[in-house]
């Protein structure tokens, strides 16, 4: 079973970001994560999705990627390799709506990273799956 925790959704404007017709609800965030993870073969574990300000995502980007600039989405995997001791903790997705053209796409992108996919090292599979999933949900 997947457990998806959504934090800070109230900070996402009802109108969404520039590329969104409207911002996602907490239920939709959960559904998007479940869709991405199940499409990548992950059907159990816990993730948290947090919506943050440009200042906060810049701090995280500087600390973990050594880039002193805001970004759209960051993923922090926890139980990425090997067996977990207890319920699997997949990790956290941090999204800055102000830096995101499409919040739904950022959610899918972050969840696919937590499934173990990586567009920087694969042959295009992650971004192809992301595009396909985005077409399904729009």
Secondary structure, DSSP 8 states (H G I E B T S, - for coil): -EEEEEE-GGGS-TT-STT-SS---HHHHHHHHHHHHHHTT--SEEEEEEE--HHHHHHHHHHHH---S--SEEEEESS-SS--SSS-EEEEEEE-GGG-S-HHHHHHHHHHHHTT--TTTSSSHHHHHHHHHHHHH-
